[in-house]
Amino acid sequence: MTPKELIEWREKHGLTQIALAEMLNVTKACISRWESGDRQIPAFLHLALKCLKVKKGGKGKTRVTKKKKEVKR
């Protein structure tokens, strides 16, 4: 994945760098460095982005959901 592809993916899904950073459990600076090309984007990032469920819903708001882990009792 290239920095340009990451920016396009993030913008397509209506996310800020901060929102994407929170979803991936990294810092905003990390996202910024990936997008500027200052740091190499991890090879697995495209897989992580595919696993995120990002849905647009009502009035331009973005709703982000994560899969819930099944709890064994």
C-alpha positions in Angstrom: 0.0 0.0 0.0 1.3 3.4 -0.9 0.8 6.6 1.1 -1.5 7.9 -1.7 -3.7 4.7 -1.4 -3.9 5.1 2.4 -5.0 8.7 2.1 -7.6 7.7 -0.5 -8.9 4.9 1.6 -9.2 7.1 4.7 -10.9 9.9 2.8 -13.3 7.5 1.0 -14.5 6.2 4.4 -14.8 9.8 5.8 -12.2 9.3 8.5 -9.8 11.7 10.0 -6.2 10.7 10.8 -7.2 10.7 14.5 -10.2 8.5 13.9 -8.2 6.0 11.9 -5.4 6.0 14.5 -7.9 5.2 17.2 -9.3 2.3 15.2 -5.9 0.8 14.6 -4.6 1.6 18.1 -1.7 3.7 16.9 -1.0 7.5 17.2 -2.2 10.2 14.8 1.5 10.9 14.2 2.0 7.3 13.0 -0.8 7.8 10.4 0.6 11.1 9.4 4.1 9.6 8.9 2.7 6.8 6.8 0.7 9.2 4.7 3.6 11.6 4.2 6.0 8.7 3.3 8.3 9.5 6.3 7.7 5.9 7.6 7.1 2.7 5.7 3.5 1.5 5.8 3.4 -2.0 7.3 2.8 -4.7 4.7 -0.2 -6.0 6.6 -2.0 -2.7 6.8 -4.2 -3.4 3.8 -5.5 -6.5 5.6 -6.2 -4.6 8.8 -8.2 -2.0 6.8 -10.3 -4.7 5.2 -11.2 -6.1 8.7 -12.5 -2.7 9.9 -16.2 -2.2 9.5 -16.7 1.4 8.5 -20.2 2.5 7.6 -21.6 5.8 6.6 -25.0 6.5 8.1 -27.4 9.4 8.1 -26.5 13.0 7.5 -22.9 12.4 6.6 -21.8 11.0 9.9 -19.5 8.0 10.0 -20.2 5.2 12.3 -17.4 2.9 13.1 -18.0 -0.6 14.5 -15.6 -3.3 15.6 -16.4 -7.0 15.8 -17.2 -8.0 19.3 -15.2 -10.9 20.8 -17.3 -13.8 21.8 -17.1 -14.4 25.5 -16.9 -18.0 26.7 -18.6 -18.7 30.0 
